[in-house]
Amino acid sequence: MRFRTKVAVLAILGVVACAAPQTFFDQYKAGVPLRSYPYKAGESFASLANDKTNCEIEAAQRVPQNIVVQTSPSYTTDTQTYCNQIGTQTLCNTTGGQTYGGQTTSTDTNAGLRLRAYGQCMSQKGYRFVDIPACPAGTDLSSQHNEEVFRPLSRRTCYQAYASGGFAIGDG
């Protein structure tokens, strides 16, 4: 394989790899912070789960879905048939007839308002939405694993994600 071809193949693979969706664990390993996490020092993890569910239900009741369906215009190219006669045989080739467009999408125009209603409900319950940095490599939060309430936020507060899908928040 020539050098230019190798470079092109590597560039394409790099773009494809970047486009692949990352798991929560992959994002943690890349150092991506935990964004807009509802946090309330002294609150139990069970209460957070309960409050989140209640606020999601309240927001869904206050702001129902408003689904708008749209279809893009479509068009079909003309077909053309070309025939060639070779001896006693006639060979024909037809091109065209492709349809472009016509995709249908649906959008909930109330999704943003419902998200704001959820945030308002959680704020009224005393939560604030914070960005929590990923813990530095080598940090071990296992000693804090059995705690049942959120600690007060500090400069050392970070999160750790696990390949199993769980995560922990603590002081690194």
Solvent accessible surface area in square Angstrom, and as a share of the most:
residue,aa,sasa,rsa
1,M,156,0.70
2,R,176,0.64
3,F,159,0.66
4,R,191,0.70
5,T,60,0.35
6,K,97,0.41
7,V,71,0.41
8,A,52,0.40
9,V,62,0.36
10,L,120,0.60
11,A,58,0.45
12,I,110,0.56
13,L,103,0.51
14,G,35,0.33
15,V,103,0.59
16,V,91,0.52
17,A,71,0.55
18,C,115,0.69
19,A,81,0.63
20,A,55,0.42
21,P,131,0.82
22,Q,103,0.46
23,T,80,0.47
24,F,72,0.30
25,F,56,0.23
26,D,48,0.25
27,Q,66,0.29
28,Y,30,0.11
29,K,127,0.54
30,A,70,0.54
31,G,44,0.43
32,V,56,0.32
33,P,40,0.25
34,L,22,0.11
35,R,150,0.55
36,S,70,0.45
37,Y,29,0.11
38,P,9,0.05
39,Y,6,0.02
40,K,64,0.27
41,A,56,0.43
42,G,53,0.51
43,E,32,0.14
44,S,32,0.20
45,F,84,0.35
46,A,78,0.61
47,S,37,0.24
48,L,11,0.05
49,A,59,0.45
50,N,91,0.47
51,D,25,0.13
52,K,67,0.28
53,T,67,0.39
54,N,69,0.35
55,C,0,0.00
56,E,91,0.41
57,I,89,0.45
58,E,65,0.29
59,A,3,0.02
60,A,53,0.41
61,Q,140,0.62
62,R,127,0.46
63,V,12,0.07
64,P,87,0.55
65,Q,126,0.56
66,N,74,0.38
67,I,87,0.44
68,V,56,0.32
69,V,96,0.55
70,Q,116,0.51
71,T,87,0.51
72,S,46,0.30
73,P,122,0.77
74,S,65,0.42
75,Y,141,0.54
76,T,78,0.45
77,T,47,0.27
78,D,121,0.63
79,T,88,0.51
80,Q,97,0.43
81,T,80,0.46
82,Y,130,0.50
83,C,70,0.42
84,N,102,0.52
85,Q,130,0.58
86,I,111,0.57
87,G,66,0.64
88,T,139,0.81
89,Q,115,0.51
90,T,82,0.47
91,L,98,0.49
92,C,75,0.45
93,N,94,0.48
94,T,81,0.47
95,T,64,0.37
96,G,29,0.28
97,G,34,0.33
98,Q,93,0.41
99,T,87,0.51
100,Y,104,0.40
101,G,34,0.33
102,G,33,0.32
103,Q,115,0.51
104,T,86,0.50
105,T,80,0.46
106,S,75,0.49
107,T,77,0.45
108,D,29,0.15
109,T,76,0.44
110,N,36,0.19
111,A,48,0.37
112,G,39,0.37
113,L,86,0.43
114,R,46,0.17
115,L,123,0.61
116,R,158,0.58
117,A,6,0.05
118,Y,30,0.12
119,G,17,0.17
120,Q,89,0.39
121,C,4,0.02
122,M,0,0.00
123,S,63,0.40
124,Q,139,0.62
125,K,73,0.31
126,G,45,0.44
127,Y,6,0.02
128,R,144,0.52
129,F,74,0.31
130,V,21,0.12
131,D,79,0.41
132,I,2,0.01
133,P,72,0.45
134,A,18,0.14
135,C,8,0.05
136,P,93,0.58
137,A,109,0.84
138,G,84,0.81
139,T,24,0.14
140,D,101,0.52
141,L,1,0.01
142,S,69,0.45
143,S,103,0.66
144,Q,26,0.12
145,H,124,0.55
146,N,134,0.69
147,E,60,0.27
148,E,133,0.60
149,V,69,0.40
150,F,4,0.02
151,R,84,0.31
152,P,97,0.61
153,L,57,0.28
154,S,58,0.37
155,R,244,0.89
156,R,153,0.56
157,T,9,0.05
158,C,5,0.03
159,Y,2,0.01
160,Q,22,0.10
161,A,3,0.02
162,Y,75,0.29
163,A,84,0.65
164,S,108,0.70
165,G,54,0.52
166,G,35,0.33
167,F,82,0.34
168,A,15,0.12
169,I,27,0.14
170,G,3,0.03
171,D,24,0.13
172,G,38,0.37
